[in-house]
Amino acid sequence: MKTAVVLGGSRGIGKAIADSLKSIGCDVIATSKNELDTSSLESVSSFAEKHNEVDILILNTGGPEPKEFFL
């Protein structure tokens, strides 16, 4: 069985991708921003230690929060 990690897999397109992967027999780990903070090295390292054998990685995360741009 293949293991897939879907970042941003708790709703919307990410959930649809996770559901599709499950339907073809993949073991799916779907994350939300509350479960895995991709802006935190500590959070990513901890996640990688727990899930170190991944066959498929789907990066379905948004960009940074909008901020005012100054020159």
LUMGU-97110 format. One record per residue (C-alpha): residue in three letters; residue number from 1; y, z, x. Coordinates in nm, 2 decimals, always signed. Layout:
N
NODE   residu   num    north       up     east
NODE      Ala   NUM        Y        Z        X
...
This chain:
71
NODE   residu   num    north       up     east
NODE      Met     1    +0.00    +0.00    +0.00
NODE      Lys     2    +0.35    -0.09    +0.13
NODE      Thr     3    +0.62    +0.17    +0.13
NODE      Ala     4    +0.97    +0.07    +0.03
NODE      Val     5    +1.30    +0.26    +0.06
NODE      Val     6    +1.57    +0.15    -0.18
NODE      Leu     7    +1.91    +0.29    -0.09
NODE      Gly     8    +2.12    +0.31    -0.41
NODE      Gly     9    +1.80    +0.29    -0.61
NODE      Ser    10    +1.88    +0.54    -0.88
NODE      Arg    11    +2.07    +0.30    -1.12
NODE      Gly    12    +2.19    -0.05    -1.17
NODE      Ile    13    +2.06    -0.33    -0.95
NODE      Gly    14    +1.90    -0.08    -0.71
NODE      Lys    15    +1.69    +0.07    -0.99
NODE      Ala    16    +1.59    -0.28    -1.10
NODE      Ile    17    +1.48    -0.36    -0.75
NODE      Ala    18    +1.29    -0.03    -0.72
NODE      Asp    19    +1.12    -0.09    -1.06
NODE      Ser    20    +1.02    -0.44    -0.95
NODE      Leu    21    +0.87    -0.32    -0.62
NODE      Lys    22    +0.68    -0.05    -0.82
NODE      Ser    23    +0.54    -0.31    -1.05
NODE      Ile    24    +0.38    -0.50    -0.76
NODE      Gly    25    +0.22    -0.19    -0.62
NODE      Cys    26    +0.47    -0.06    -0.37
NODE      Asp    27    +0.52    +0.31    -0.31
NODE      Val    28    +0.90    +0.34    -0.37
NODE      Ile    29    +1.14    +0.59    -0.24
NODE      Ala    30    +1.47    +0.53    -0.43
NODE      Thr    31    +1.77    +0.72    -0.31
NODE      Ser    32    +2.11    +0.80    -0.45
NODE      Lys    33    +2.43    +0.90    -0.27
NODE      Asn    34    +2.35    +1.26    -0.35
NODE      Glu    35    +2.01    +1.25    -0.18
NODE      Leu    36    +2.11    +1.05    +0.12
NODE      Asp    37    +2.46    +1.04    +0.26
NODE      Thr    38    +2.46    +0.72    +0.48
NODE      Ser    39    +2.80    +0.83    +0.63
NODE      Ser    40    +2.63    +1.14    +0.78
NODE      Leu    41    +2.42    +1.10    +1.09
NODE      Glu    42    +2.25    +1.43    +1.01
NODE      Ser    43    +2.16    +1.32    +0.66
NODE      Val    44    +2.02    +0.99    +0.79
NODE      Ser    45    +1.83    +1.15    +1.07
NODE      Ser    46    +1.67    +1.41    +0.84
NODE      Phe    47    +1.57    +1.13    +0.59
NODE      Ala    48    +1.42    +0.92    +0.87
NODE      Glu    49    +1.21    +1.21    +1.00
NODE      Lys    50    +1.07    +1.27    +0.65
NODE      His    51    +1.00    +0.90    +0.58
NODE      Asn    52    +0.92    +0.75    +0.92
NODE      Glu    53    +0.68    +0.48    +0.81
NODE      Val    54    +0.87    +0.23    +0.60
NODE      Asp    55    +0.76    -0.13    +0.54
NODE      Ile    56    +1.05    -0.25    +0.33
NODE      Leu    57    +1.41    -0.14    +0.34
NODE      Ile    58    +1.66    -0.24    +0.08
NODE      Leu    59    +2.02    -0.16    +0.16
NODE      Asn    60    +2.19    -0.15    -0.18
NODE      Thr    61    +2.48    +0.08    -0.12
NODE      Gly    62    +2.85    +0.03    -0.19
NODE      Gly    63    +3.12    +0.03    +0.07
NODE      Pro    64    +3.35    +0.31    +0.16
NODE      Glu    65    +3.57    +0.46    -0.11
NODE      Pro    66    +3.90    +0.27    -0.15
NODE      Lys    67    +4.19    +0.42    +0.05
NODE      Glu    68    +4.55    +0.32    +0.10
NODE      Phe    69    +4.59    +0.10    +0.41
NODE      Phe    70    +4.87    +0.18    +0.65
NODE      Leu    71    +4.98    -0.02    +0.95
